[in-house]
């Protein structure tokens, strides 16, 4: 790990501070960026995420796909945690905090909005950023792609019914344009670029050398993304810090609990670390574009539900970096052999 990556948490913290400062002192600087949005996906942020995902895609070896069938446990952990546990624990925590613990400080109508936003976050596991977290934990690129692909297929059919059940809303319109565009930008296009790059480079030695050279660019993209996200929400962060802090509490508890559950299950099942770390990261991270889009369509742009999904975006990067650090420190506790994977 290079010096830039070792200090990544520091750069991210500085990016958060710079983003908030510029977003409040010179809001016009982010106005043009905010306007480059299609189907609830900011295209500037999308390009930066694409740059982050691309190095991981260069490492995807389709020749190894056949061997993934002999490694079902990592995928099983991902699917069970993401779809049978995570949405329901997020809903439980949201109700516990906003209907009970935080009730003295939150109006009932606001509480219901925040609960709705948290439910939307819990039902939308990560699609793009997990490739970054996988890369930082030296995860298996091919297996990570498999996990994300299967996850996205399930999301197409399971997201709306789960949200409808938990929110008691009968009509949930899934923003297909957001789902399709995100899949194209974050998975399909970088994957095709990665495959083309592998073909041009030819040998594994050349591929490894190339990915090592471009990895700092990927991390720089992460830092720039954080600055933009916090800049776009700079006014909200400073004007409503108390509410943001309250919304962050159940998100933090959920994130660390879900990671502990998935990571612990992978360890008990003797899943190799290169698979265990990404499979725990997918459930911990969120598909925030989808959650924000649905929150806006159901409750409005300035609703509490939309605010809660935005808080999820702001909390995610610092949380995930702490989990990346933990996963890297505990690598030696996992089996390196293929057995039991």
C-alpha positions in Angstrom: 0.0 0.0 0.0 1.5 3.3 -1.1 1.8 6.4 1.1 -1.3 8.1 -0.5 -3.4 5.0 0.4 -2.0 4.8 3.9 -3.2 8.4 4.5 -6.5 7.9 2.7 -8.6 8.6 5.8 -6.8 11.9 6.3 -7.4 12.9 2.7 -11.0 12.0 2.9 -11.4 14.0 6.2 -9.8 17.0 4.4 -12.1 16.5 1.4 -15.1 16.5 3.7 -14.0 19.8 5.3 -13.1 21.5 2.0 -16.4 20.4 0.5 -18.5 21.8 3.4 -16.5 25.0 3.4 -16.7 25.6 -0.3 -20.3 24.5 -0.5 -21.2 27.2 2.1 -18.8 30.0 1.1 -19.1 29.7 -2.6 -22.2 27.6 -3.4 -22.1 28.6 -7.0 -19.0 26.4 -7.4 -21.2 23.4 -7.0 -24.2 24.7 -8.9 -23.0 23.5 -12.3 -22.1 20.1 -10.9 -25.6 19.8 -9.3 -27.2 20.5 -12.6 -25.5 17.6 -14.4 -28.0 15.0 -13.1 -29.8 12.4 -15.0 -32.3 10.0 -13.4 -31.1 11.0 -9.9 -27.5 10.2 -10.9 -25.0 13.0 -10.8 -22.9 12.6 -14.0 -19.8 14.2 -12.6 -19.9 11.9 -9.5 -20.6 9.0 -11.9 -17.5 9.7 -13.9 -15.4 9.8 -10.7 -16.9 6.6 -9.5 -16.3 5.0 -12.9 -12.6 6.0 -12.5 -12.6 4.3 -9.1 -14.3 1.1 -10.4 -12.2 0.7 -13.6 -8.9 -0.5 -11.9 -10.9 -3.3 -10.2 -12.5 -4.3 -13.5 -9.1 -4.6 -15.1 -8.4 -7.3 -12.6 -11.5 -9.3 -13.5 -10.5 -12.6 -15.0 -13.4 -14.2 -16.9 -11.3 -17.4 -17.2 -11.8 -17.9 -13.5 -15.6 -17.6 -13.6 -16.1 -21.3 -13.9 -14.2 -21.9 -10.6 -16.7 -19.6 -8.7 -19.3 -22.4 -8.7 -17.1 -24.2 -6.2 -17.1 -21.2 -3.9 -20.8 -20.6 -3.0 -20.5 -19.7 0.7 -19.4 -16.1 0.1 -22.3 -15.4 -2.2 -24.7 -17.2 0.2 -23.6 -14.9 3.1 -24.1 -11.8 0.9 -27.6 -12.7 -0.2 -28.8 -13.8 3.2 -27.6 -10.7 4.9 -28.7 -8.3 2.1 -32.2 -9.6 1.6 -33.3 -11.6 4.6 -31.7 -9.5 7.4 -30.6 -6.0 6.5 -33.9 -4.3 5.3 -35.7 -5.6 8.4 -33.0 -4.6 11.0 -32.8 -1.2 9.5 -36.5 -0.8 9.8 -36.4 -2.0 13.4 -33.7 0.4 14.3 -35.4 3.3 12.6 -38.7 2.7 14.5 -36.8 2.1 17.8 -34.9 5.4 17.6 -37.5 7.8 15.9 -40.7 6.4 17.4 -39.2 5.9 20.9 -35.7 7.0 21.9 -35.7 10.2 19.9 -39.4 10.9 20.3 -39.0 13.8 22.7 -36.9 15.8 20.1 -38.6 14.8 16.9 -42.1 15.7 15.7 -44.1 12.5 14.8 -44.6 13.6 11.2 -40.8 14.1 10.8 -40.1 10.8 12.5 -42.2 8.9 10.0 -40.3 10.6 7.2 -36.9 9.7 8.6 -38.0 6.1 9.2 -39.1 5.9 5.5 -35.8 7.2 4.3 -33.8 4.7 6.4 -36.0 1.9 5.2 -35.2 2.8 1.6 -31.5 2.8 2.4 -31.7 -0.6 4.1 -33.4 -2.1 1.1 -30.8 -0.9 -1.4 -27.4 -2.7 -1.1 -24.4 -1.3 -2.9 -23.7 -1.6 -6.6 -20.7 0.7 -7.4 -18.6 1.7 -4.4 -18.2 -1.9 -3.2 -15.7 -2.3 -6.0 -13.6 0.4 -4.4 -13.8 -1.2 -0.9 -13.0 -4.6 -2.5 -9.9 -3.1 -4.1 -8.8 -1.5 -0.9 -9.0 -4.9 0.9 -7.4 -6.8 -1.9 -10.6 -8.6 -2.7 -11.2 -11.0 -5.5 -12.3 -8.8 -8.4 -14.0 -11.6 -10.3 -16.0 -12.8 -7.3 -16.9 -9.2 -6.3 -18.4 -8.8 -9.8 -20.4 -12.0 -9.4 -21.7 -10.8 -6.0 -22.7 -7.4 -7.4 -24.3 -8.9 -10.5 -26.5 -11.4 -8.6 -27.4 -8.7 -6.0 -28.6 -6.4 -8.8 -30.7 -9.1 -10.4 -32.4 -9.7 -7.1 -32.8 -6.0 -6.5 -34.9 -5.7 -9.6 -37.6 -8.0 -8.3 -37.2 -7.7 -4.5 -36.6 -4.0 -3.8 -40.2 -2.7 -4.4 -42.0 -5.5 -2.5 -39.7 -5.2 0.5 -40.1 -1.4 0.6 -43.9 -1.7 0.1 -44.1 -4.2 3.0 -42.0 -2.2 5.4 -43.6 1.2 4.7 -47.1 0.0 4.1 -47.2 1.8 0.8 -49.0 -0.1 -1.9 -47.7 1.7 -4.9 -43.9 1.7 -5.2 -42.6 2.8 -8.6 -39.1 1.5 -9.1 -37.1 4.1 -11.0 -35.9 1.8 -13.8 -34.0 4.6 -15.5 -31.9 5.0 -12.4 -31.3 1.3 -12.1 -30.4 0.9 -15.7 -28.2 4.0 -15.9 -26.3 3.1 -12.7 -25.7 -0.5 -13.9 -24.4 0.8 -17.3 -22.2 3.5 -15.7 -20.9 1.5 -12.7 -20.7 -2.0 -14.0 -21.1 -2.6 -17.7 -19.0 0.2 -19.1 -16.0 -0.1 -16.7 -16.2 -3.9 -17.2 -16.0 -3.6 -20.9 -13.1 -1.1 -20.6 -11.4 -3.5 -18.2 -11.7 -6.4 -20.6 -10.4 -4.3 -23.5 -7.5 -3.2 -21.3 -6.6 -6.8 -20.3 -6.7 -7.8 -24.0 -4.3 -5.0 -24.9 -1.9 -5.6 -22.1 -1.8 -9.4 -22.7 0.1 -10.9 -19.8 -0.8 -11.0 -16.0 2.5 -9.3 -15.2 1.6 -6.4 -17.4 -1.9 -6.2 -16.0 -0.6 -6.2 -12.4 1.9 -3.4 -13.2 -0.8 -1.3 -14.9 -3.3 -1.6 -12.1 -0.6 -0.7 -9.6 0.1 2.5 -11.6 -3.5 3.6 -11.9 -4.5 2.8 -8.3 -3.6 6.2 -7.0 -5.9 7.7 -9.6 -8.7 5.6 -8.3 -8.1 6.8 -4.7 -7.9 10.4 -5.9 -11.3 9.9 -7.5 -12.7 8.7 -4.1 -11.3 11.9 -2.5 -12.8 14.1 -5.2 -16.2 12.3 -4.9 -16.3 12.9 -1.2 -15.5 16.6 -1.6 -18.3 17.0 -4.2 -20.9 15.0 -2.1 -20.2 17.1 1.0 -20.1 20.3 -1.0 -23.5 19.6 -2.5 -24.9 19.1 1.0 -22.8 21.8 2.7 -25.7 24.1 3.6 -27.8 21.2 4.9 -25.0 19.9 7.1 -24.4 23.3 8.8 -28.1 24.3 9.0 -29.4 21.1 10.5 -26.5 19.4 12.3 -28.7 18.1 15.2 -31.1 16.3 12.9 -28.2 14.9 10.8 -26.6 13.6 14.0 -29.8 11.9 15.1 -30.3 10.2 11.7 -26.7 9.1 11.7 -27.1 7.0 14.9 -29.2 4.1 13.5 -27.2 4.2 10.3 -24.0 3.8 12.2 -25.3 1.0 14.4 -26.8 -0.8 11.3 -23.6 -0.5 9.3 -21.2 -1.9 11.9 -23.7 -4.6 13.0 -24.3 -5.8 9.4 -20.6 -5.8 8.7 -19.9 -7.8 11.9 -22.7 -10.3 11.0 -21.5 -10.9 7.4 -17.8 -10.8 8.2 -18.3 -13.1 11.2 -20.4 -15.6 9.2 -17.7 -15.7 6.5 -15.0 -16.3 9.1 -17.1 -19.2 10.7 -17.6 -20.7 7.2 -13.9 -20.4 6.5 -14.4 -18.2 3.5 -11.0 -16.8 2.3 -10.4 -13.1 3.1 -10.4 -12.0 -0.5 -14.0 -13.1 -0.8 -15.1 -12.5 2.9 -14.2 -8.8 2.9 -16.1 -7.8 -0.2 -19.2 -9.9 0.8 -19.4 -8.1 4.1 -18.9 -4.7 2.4 -21.8 -5.1 -0.1 -24.4 -5.3 2.7 -22.8 -2.5 4.7 -22.6 0.0 1.8 -25.8 1.3 0.1 -27.0 2.1 -3.5 -27.7 5.7 -2.5 -28.8 6.9 -5.9 -31.7 4.4 -5.9 -32.7 5.3 -2.3 -32.6 9.0 -3.0 -34.5 8.7 -6.2 -37.3 6.7 -4.6 -37.4 9.0 -1.6 -37.9 12.0 -3.8 -40.5 10.3 -6.0 -42.6 9.1 -3.0 -42.1 12.0 -0.5 -40.7 15.0 -2.3 -37.3 16.7 -2.8 -37.3 18.5 0.5 -38.9 15.7 2.6 -37.4 14.1 5.7 -37.2 10.9 3.8 -34.9 12.4 1.2 -32.8 14.0 3.9 -32.4 10.6 5.6 -31.1 9.0 2.4 -28.7 11.9 1.9 -27.3 11.4 5.4 -26.7 7.8 4.5 -24.5 9.0 1.7 -22.5 11.3 4.0 -22.0 8.7 6.7 -21.0 5.9 4.3 -17.5 6.8 3.2 -16.0 7.4 6.7 -17.7 4.2 8.0 -16.5 2.1 5.1 -13.0 3.4 5.4 -12.9 2.3 9.1 -14.2 -1.1 8.1 -11.6 -1.4 5.3 -8.9 -0.7 7.9 -10.4 -3.4 10.2 -10.7 -5.9 7.4 -7.1 -5.4 6.5 -5.9 -5.7 10.1 -7.7 -9.0 10.5 -6.7 -10.6 7.2 -4.5 -13.2 8.9 -7.4 -14.6 10.8 -9.0 -15.9 7.6 -8.0 -19.0 5.6 -6.0 -18.3 2.4 -6.7 -21.7 0.8 -9.6 -22.4 -1.4 -11.1 -25.0 1.0 -14.5 -24.3 2.2 -14.9 -21.2 0.1 
